[in-house]
Amino acid sequence: MGQFILRRVGVMLLTALCLTFIVFVLTNLFPNLEKLAKTQGNFRMSDEAVISWLTNTVSGWACCQDL
């Protein structure tokens, strides 16, 4: 009985970890980051202003923008 509960808790923790990672990746896709930049700045920002905002604000984005 104890092994069954431990196995279920392990599967639950693994599922929670995987779902957390998936949600993190999906929310950090470029269209969402661009929408965030335009919301935080203004909706009439140029593409260069969006890239500048993302580079200055979102940590680690500058190294991944070529993907």
N, C-alpha and C positions, 0 to 999 in steps of 0.2 A: 504494500500500500504506500509506504514512504517513497519507494523508488518511482512509483507512478506519479506521485505529486511532484517530486523533484524533476522528473522528465518533462512534465507539463509546464512547470515554472521555467525550465531551461528553454523550451520551445517558445514560450511566451516572451521571454527576454530577448531571444534571438530575433523573433518577429518584430518586436518593438525597435530593436537596433536597426534592422533592415528598413523598416518603414521610415524611421527618422532620417536615415541616409538618403532614401529616395525622395522624401519631401524636401530635404535640404538641397539636393541637386536640382530638382524641378523649380524651386523658387529662385535659384541663382542662375537660371538660363538668361541669356542676353536680352530677350524681349522683356522679361520681367524687370531686369535691372534698368533697362532703358525707360520703362514706364515709371519706375521709382525715381529716376533722375529727373524726369519731366514733371513729376508730381512735386518733388522737393524744390525744384527750381521754378520753371514755368513751362507751360505747354508749347511755347513758341521758341524753345531753345533750338539752336542749330545742332547738327550732328557733331560738330567739333566741340561745342559746349557740353553736350551729353558725355562724350568720351573724356573730356577734361574733368567733369564732375565725377564720373566713375573712377577715373585714375586717382583722383585726390581723396575720394571718400570710401570706396569699397576696397578693403584690404585684400591684397592678392589678386585683384582683377587685372592689373597692368601686365602681369606675367602670363595671363591666360587669354588675352584678347585676340591672339593669333589663331586660336583653335577654331 
